[in-house]
Amino acid sequence: MAKRIGGSRRKSKHKLSKGIREKGKVTIPQYLQKFKLGEKVYLHIEPAVQKGAYHMRHMGKSGIIKEQSGNCYGVSIKDGGKEKLLMIHPVHLKRT
């Protein structure tokens, strides 16, 4: 049986790249932003921060904040007709 080579970020050079004017460190307000329960958010991975990132198959989806656990938020999304709960750091979330 052949073994799969590579991890979850394999072949993601274009998807996780930033534009020339967006490169650099993440701002503190962006890293520490707060959300309320029931708020709609848009999922977009911040490539500079690996902590609290979700799998790339969910990139670009929108969801609803259901819970908070420590610094991360539980975001409910629809994936193939099923509802999934992803624990995501706020740096990877944007308000819609």
N, CA and C atoms as an extended XYZ file, in Angstrom:
288
Properties=species:S:1:pos:R:3:atomname:S:1:resname:S:1:resid:I:1 pbc="F F F"
N         0.838       -1.178        0.000 N   MET     1
C         0.000        0.000        0.000 CA  MET     1
C         0.884        1.243        0.000 C   MET     1
N         0.581        2.175       -0.854 N   ALA     2
C         1.363        3.409       -0.936 CA  ALA     2
C         1.021        4.327        0.229 C   ALA     2
N         2.033        5.017        0.706 N   LYS     3
C         1.850        5.929        1.831 CA  LYS     3
C         1.727        7.356        1.305 C   LYS     3
N         0.812        8.123        1.874 N   ARG     4
C         0.620        9.504        1.443 CA  ARG     4
C         1.757       10.361        1.974 C   ARG     4
N         2.355       11.145        1.090 N   ILE     5
C         3.466       11.991        1.479 CA  ILE     5
C         2.967       13.414        1.689 C   ILE     5
N         3.367       14.005        2.794 N   GLY     6
C         3.018       15.395        3.058 CA  GLY     6
C         1.935       15.518        4.100 C   GLY     6
N         1.761       16.741        4.574 N   GLY     7
C         0.781       17.022        5.617 CA  GLY     7
C        -0.412       17.787        5.091 C   GLY     7
N        -1.095       18.479        5.997 N   SER     8
C        -2.324       19.177        5.626 CA  SER     8
C        -2.050       20.467        4.860 C   SER     8
N        -0.826       20.992        4.913 N   ARG     9
C        -0.501       22.231        4.206 CA  ARG     9
C         0.239       21.973        2.892 C   ARG     9
N         0.244       20.739        2.444 N   ARG    10
C         0.911       20.377        1.206 CA  ARG    10
C         0.175       20.992        0.009 C   ARG    10
N         0.914       21.472       -0.968 N   LYS    11
C         0.392       22.098       -2.195 CA  LYS    11
C        -0.473       23.322       -1.885 C   LYS    11
N        -0.058       24.116       -0.907 N   SER    12
C        -0.866       25.263       -0.503 CA  SER    12
C        -0.119       26.584       -0.688 C   SER    12
N         0.891       26.604       -1.539 N   LYS    13
C         1.723       27.794       -1.702 CA  LYS    13
C         0.902       29.003       -2.167 C   LYS    13
N         0.022       28.803       -3.120 N   HIS    14
C        -0.765       29.925       -3.643 CA  HIS    14
C        -1.895       30.302       -2.682 C   HIS    14
N        -2.534       29.323       -2.096 N   LYS    15
C        -3.693       29.577       -1.233 CA  LYS    15
C        -3.299       30.314        0.051 C   LYS    15
N        -2.120       30.029        0.586 N   LEU    16
C        -1.691       30.627        1.842 CA  LEU    16
C        -0.678       31.758        1.653 C   LEU    16
N        -0.595       32.326        0.452 N   SER    17
C         0.333       33.428        0.231 CA  SER    17
C        -0.391       34.759        0.406 C   SER    17
N         0.359       35.768        0.822 N   LYS    18
C        -0.195       37.104        1.020 CA  LYS    18
C         0.243       38.004       -0.122 C   LYS    18
N        -0.521       39.070       -0.330 N   GLY    19
C        -0.130       40.066       -1.315 CA  GLY    19
C         1.062       40.860       -0.822 C   GLY    19
N         1.680       41.618       -1.708 N   ILE    20
C         2.901       42.339       -1.358 CA  ILE    20
C         2.665       43.380       -0.267 C   ILE    20
N         1.475       43.987       -0.225 N   ARG    21
C         1.188       45.023        0.769 CA  ARG    21
C         0.623       44.450        2.072 C   ARG    21
N         0.343       43.182        2.101 N   GLU    22
C        -0.233       42.548        3.291 CA  GLU    22
C         0.791       41.779        4.103 C   GLU    22
N         2.005       41.641        3.580 N   LYS    23
C         3.017       40.842        4.262 CA  LYS    23
C         3.479       41.501        5.544 C   LYS    23
N         3.988       40.688        6.456 N   GLY    24
C         4.513       41.203        7.713 CA  GLY    24
C         3.782       40.631        8.903 C   GLY    24
N         3.992       41.253       10.041 N   LYS    25
C         3.412       40.774       11.289 CA  LYS    25
C         1.915       41.061       11.348 C   LYS    25
N         1.234       40.301       12.160 N   VAL    26
C        -0.197       40.499       12.390 CA  VAL    26
C        -0.357       41.597       13.433 C   VAL    26
N        -1.323       42.493       13.222 N   THR    27
C        -1.530       43.577       14.180 CA  THR    27
C        -2.161       43.032       15.469 C   THR    27
N        -1.924       43.716       16.567 N   ILE    28
C        -2.444       43.271       17.856 CA  ILE    28
C        -3.970       43.302       17.904 C   ILE    28
N        -4.650       44.361       17.409 N   PRO    29
C        -6.124       44.333       17.412 CA  PRO    29
C        -6.704       43.178       16.598 C   PRO    29
N        -6.034       42.817       15.510 N   GLN    30
C        -6.504       41.689       14.692 CA  GLN    30
C        -6.331       40.373       15.455 C   GLN    30
N        -5.261       40.253       16.207 N   TYR    31
C        -4.977       39.031       16.959 CA  TYR    31
C        -5.902       38.879       18.163 C   TYR    31
N        -6.298       39.998       18.780 N   LEU    32
C        -7.082       39.967       20.008 CA  LEU    32
C        -8.551       40.351       19.811 C   LEU    32
N        -9.068       40.303       18.591 N   GLN    33
C       -10.452       40.722       18.348 CA  GLN    33
C       -11.446       39.815       19.077 C   GLN    33
N       -12.568       40.400       19.456 N   LYS    34
C       -13.606       39.696       20.208 CA  LYS    34
C       -14.858       39.552       19.346 C   LYS    34
N       -15.571       38.452       19.555 N   PHE    35
C       -16.824       38.190       18.848 CA  PHE    35
C       -17.893       37.828       19.875 C   PHE    35
N       -19.141       38.076       19.517 N   LYS    36
C       -20.266       37.716       20.381 CA  LYS    36
C       -20.882       36.412       19.893 C   LYS    36
N       -21.558       35.710       20.779 N   LEU    37
C       -22.234       34.476       20.402 CA  LEU    37
C       -23.350       34.792       19.406 C   LEU    37
N       -23.489       33.966       18.379 N   GLY    38
C       -24.508       34.162       17.361 CA  GLY    38
C       -24.074       35.073       16.230 C   GLY    38
N       -22.869       35.627       16.297 N   GLU    39
C       -22.382       36.534       15.257 CA  GLU    39
C       -21.904       35.734       14.041 C   GLU    39
N       -22.174       36.255       12.838 N   LYS    40
C       -21.733       35.588       11.613 CA  LYS    40
C       -20.298       35.997       11.305 C   LYS    40
N       -19.490       35.003       10.942 N   VAL    41
C       -18.083       35.253       10.632 CA  VAL    41
C       -17.713       34.550        9.328 C   VAL    41
N       -16.607       35.023        8.749 N   TYR    42
C       -16.065       34.494        7.506 CA  TYR    42
C       -14.729       33.854        7.825 C   TYR    42
N       -14.492       32.634        7.348 N   LEU    43
C       -13.258       31.916        7.646 CA  LEU    43
C       -12.190       32.239        6.609 C   LEU    43
N       -11.075       32.755        7.077 N   HIS    44
C        -9.943       33.060        6.199 CA  HIS    44
C        -8.664       32.853        6.996 C   HIS    44
N        -7.821       31.903        6.582 N   ILE    45
C        -6.599       31.573        7.328 CA  ILE    45
C        -5.595       32.713        7.228 C   ILE    45
N        -5.020       33.075        8.364 N   GLU    46
C        -3.913       34.025        8.421 CA  GLU    46
C        -2.630       33.192        8.370 C   GLU    46
N        -1.889       33.234        7.254 N   PRO    47
C        -0.728       32.345        7.082 CA  PRO    47
C         0.390       32.568        8.102 C   PRO    47
N         0.483       33.762        8.679 N   ALA    48
C         1.561       34.057        9.620 CA  ALA    48
C         1.350       33.391       10.973 C   ALA    48
N         0.121       32.914       11.255 N   VAL    49
C        -0.187       32.308       12.555 CA  VAL    49
C        -0.708       30.894       12.311 C   VAL    49
N         0.003       29.889       12.818 N   GLN    50
C        -0.436       28.507       12.639 CA  GLN    50
C        -1.343       28.044       13.779 C   GLN    50
N        -1.278       28.744       14.923 N   LYS    51
C        -2.060       28.368       16.105 CA  LYS    51
C        -3.553       28.552       15.836 C   LYS    51
N        -4.336       27.558       16.153 N   GLY    52
C        -5.787       27.662       16.053 CA  GLY    52
C        -6.319       27.715       14.636 C   GLY    52
N        -5.541       27.229       13.667 N   ALA    53
C        -5.994       27.228       12.273 CA  ALA    53
C        -6.781       25.948       11.993 C   ALA    53
N        -7.701       26.022       11.063 N   TYR    54
C        -8.537       24.892       10.681 CA  TYR    54
C        -7.980       24.267        9.409 C   TYR    54
N        -8.565       23.180        8.954 N   HIS    55
C        -8.127       22.537        7.727 CA  HIS    55
C        -8.488       23.406        6.532 C   HIS    55
N        -7.635       23.407        5.517 N   MET    56
C        -7.814       24.310        4.380 CA  MET    56
C        -9.062       24.019        3.556 C   MET    56
N        -9.673       22.857        3.710 N   ARG    57
C       -10.881       22.562        2.933 CA  ARG    57
C       -12.041       23.467        3.341 C   ARG    57
N       -11.953       24.093        4.522 N   HIS    58
C       -13.014       24.970        5.001 CA  HIS    58
C       -12.755       26.441        4.668 C   HIS    58
N       -11.679       26.738        3.957 N   MET    59
C       -11.305       28.120        3.656 CA  MET    59
C       -12.382       28.801        2.812 C   MET    59
N       -12.774       29.999        3.218 N   GLY    60
C       -13.739       30.776        2.461 CA  GLY    60
C       -15.185       30.564        2.878 C   GLY    60
N       -15.437       29.663        3.798 N   LYS    61
C       -16.814       29.418        4.241 CA  LYS    61
C       -17.204       30.413        5.320 C   LYS    61
N       -18.491       30.532        5.544 N   SER    62
C       -18.970       31.397        6.614 CA  SER    62
C       -19.700       30.546        7.641 C   SER    62
N       -19.721       31.019        8.863 N   GLY    63
C       -20.352       30.261        9.935 CA  GLY    63
C       -20.853       31.172       11.030 C   GLY    63
N       -21.344       30.559       12.097 N   ILE    64
C       -21.908       31.281       13.233 CA  ILE    64
C       -21.142       30.887       14.493 C   ILE    64
N       -20.824       31.880       15.322 N   ILE    65
C       -20.124       31.623       16.584 CA  ILE    65
C       -21.106       30.968       17.551 C   ILE    65
N       -20.739       29.763       18.043 N   LYS    66
C       -21.604       29.023       18.963 CA  LYS    66
C       -21.087       29.032       20.398 C   LYS    66
N       -19.763       29.042       20.577 N   GLU    67
C       -19.195       28.983       21.934 CA  GLU    67
C       -17.810       29.605       21.944 C   GLU    67
N       -17.296       29.802       23.164 N   GLN    68
C       -15.935       30.280       23.338 CA  GLN    68
C       -15.224       29.364       24.316 C   GLN    68
N       -14.006       28.977       23.977 N   SER    69
C       -13.206       28.112       24.830 CA  SER    69
C       -11.794       28.682       24.898 C   SER    69
N       -11.468       29.344       25.986 N   GLY    70
C       -10.167       29.992       26.103 CA  GLY    70
C       -10.100       31.166       25.144 C   GLY    70
N        -9.058       31.194       24.303 N   ASN    71
C        -8.920       32.260       23.317 CA  ASN    71
C        -9.673       31.955       22.033 C   ASN    71
N       -10.018       30.698       21.806 N   CYS    72
C       -10.617       30.288       20.539 CA  CYS    72
C       -12.148       30.291       20.600 C   CYS    72
N       -12.745       30.290       19.410 N   TYR    73
C       -14.198       30.290       19.283 CA  TYR    73
C       -14.650       29.027       18.562 C   TYR    73
N       -15.793       28.507       18.978 N   GLY    74
C       -16.418       27.380       18.296 CA  GLY    74
C       -17.329       27.919       17.212 C   GLY    74
N       -16.976       27.658       15.956 N   VAL    75
C       -17.724       28.167       14.811 CA  VAL    75
C       -18.451       27.003       14.150 C   VAL    75
N       -19.749       27.141       13.976 N   SER    76
C       -20.565       26.107       13.346 CA  SER    76
C       -20.679       26.415       11.846 C   SER    76
N       -20.291       25.436       11.012 N   ILE    77
C       -20.378       25.600        9.559 CA  ILE    77
C       -21.122       24.416        8.963 C   ILE    77
N       -21.574       24.563        7.734 N   LYS    78
C       -22.193       23.470        6.980 CA  LYS    78
C       -21.136       22.904        6.040 C   LYS    78
N       -20.930       21.600        6.099 N   ASP    79
C       -19.952       20.946        5.233 CA  ASP    79
C       -20.579       19.692        4.653 C   ASP    79
N       -20.975       19.751        3.410 N   GLY    80
C       -21.577       18.596        2.753 CA  GLY    80
C       -22.907       18.198        3.354 C   GLY    80
N       -23.700       19.175        3.793 N   GLY    81
C       -25.000       18.887        4.377 CA  GLY    81
C       -24.966       18.596        5.862 C   GLY    81
N       -23.768       18.443        6.426 N   LYS    82
C       -23.634       18.197        7.864 CA  LYS    82
C       -23.169       19.465        8.558 C   LYS    82
N       -23.539       19.613        9.818 N   GLU    83
C       -23.099       20.742       10.600 CA  GLU    83
C       -21.868       20.336       11.395 C   GLU    83
N       -20.801       21.146       11.299 N   LYS    84
C       -19.561       20.855       12.004 CA  LYS    84
C       -19.208       22.025       12.906 C   LYS    84
N       -18.555       21.715       14.022 N   LEU    85
C       -18.109       22.727       14.961 CA  LEU    85
C       -16.583       22.765       14.923 C   LEU    85
N       -16.022       23.896       14.492 N   LEU    86
C       -14.576       24.065       14.400 CA  LEU    86
C       -14.106       25.017       15.484 C   LEU    86
N       -13.024       24.673       16.163 N   MET    87
C       -12.426       25.558       17.158 CA  MET    87
C       -11.343       26.374       16.450 C   MET    87
N       -11.565       27.699       16.377 N   ILE    88
C       -10.719       28.562       15.557 CA  ILE    88
C       -10.249       29.759       16.375 C   ILE    88
N        -8.987       30.119       16.191 N   HIS    89
C        -8.431       31.308       16.826 CA  HIS    89
C        -8.995       32.543       16.113 C   HIS    89
N        -9.253       33.652       16.844 N   PRO    90
C        -9.889       34.814       16.230 CA  PRO    90
C        -9.085       35.488       15.125 C   PRO    90
N        -7.791       35.239       15.037 N   VAL    91
C        -7.004       35.852       13.976 CA  VAL    91
C        -7.402       35.297       12.596 C   VAL    91
N        -8.031       34.124       12.572 N   HIS    92
C        -8.452       33.484       11.317 CA  HIS    92
C        -9.918       33.780       10.972 C   HIS    92
N       -10.558       34.679       11.717 N   LEU    93
C       -11.966       35.004       11.492 CA  LEU    93
C       -12.120       36.466       11.084 C   LEU    93
N       -13.108       36.727       10.227 N   LYS    94
C       -13.456       38.096        9.833 CA  LYS    94
C       -14.953       38.269        9.956 C   LYS    94
N       -15.371       39.471       10.311 N   ARG    95
C       -16.811       39.768       10.398 CA  ARG    95
C       -17.392       39.867        8.991 C   ARG    95
N       -18.646       39.369        8.827 N   THR    96
C       -19.282       39.482        7.514 CA  THR    96
C       -20.178       40.702        7.455 C   THR    96
